[in-house]
Amino acid sequence: MTQFPVLGEHAYVSHVGPLTHRGANATTHLAEVRYPVQSAPVISVVKFMQPDGLRACNEAISWLFLRAAGISAPKHAAILALSHAKAVQAVGRQSVPEEWVQQGHVLAWASQKLDFGSIQALFAGSEADAKWLDVLRSAKGAAIAAFDELFFNIDRNTGNVLFTRSGVCVPIDHELVFGQQNWLTGELQHLSSPGDSLRVLVRARDARKLPLAEFDNVRNHMVHVAQAHEGALRACQDEISSLVAQVFPTQAADLARRILSFVGDRATQQWLQDRLGVI
């Protein structure tokens, strides 16, 4: 079993420059990062995060599952711990919130930069929304929607799906999975509200932008994709447990149980079938 990389600032080789579309996190930028399996530095998207480790682990757990499930994801990713001085040197003192500094260090999420942009960056306004709906109609889009329901992702928007005109789409930004619930402080709850991708589909159906037959087709494909969820979870659950142990060594067993129990309950094909109301 390989360990998910949780690395020190030595892995952050150099600041490259700003990222045009940074989303909600003003610290997001490009940097050269050296990953354990790659001797040469890799141009990566890096963003600083809250020091409790919750959101950074959400990103890592999602990345591990996406790769296990065969859904497109950046090849390289890591959690970094940078000194406050190095973080300030990279993005400027005003861009590093003081509350994100803990014991002189700043936590960061890094993932390999892919050579295509988000739907939001490539299309404007309603055109971006229409393109995202087109993606959700496809087999790859339905797989992303099934993942979003499995992980209760409430932050899937046109800025969080990378896209090429050849049909490649890559879901990114998973710090708000689990419905923003804090698994550091309590059990994860199966709330009735849908994930963002399903919400988009239902809204499009209700607005008659998505014919009922197509809506049913997407739901059926989501259920079909869910056949692989249990196997994907088995394939990455040890890595998830190991990751949690690296970041939270004194609470590892209980925290890993909370995460794996929540995802495990939702990973069955029957769970998603019931969730979607598919007969």
Secondary structure, DSSP 8 states (H G I E B T S, - for coil): -----EEEGGGEEEEEEE-S--TT-TT-EEEEE--TT-SS-EEEEEEEE-TTSHHHHHHHHHHHHHHHTT----S-EEEEEEEHHHHHHHH-GGGS-GGGEETTEEEEEEEE--SS-BHHHHS-HHHHHHHHHHHHHSHHHHHHHHHHHHTT-----GGGEEE-TTS-EEE---TTTGGG--TTTS-----SS--HHHHHHHHHHHTTSS-HHHHHHHHHHHHHHGGGHHHHHHHHHHHHHHHHHHH-TTTHHHHHHHHHHHHHHH-SHHHHHHHHT--
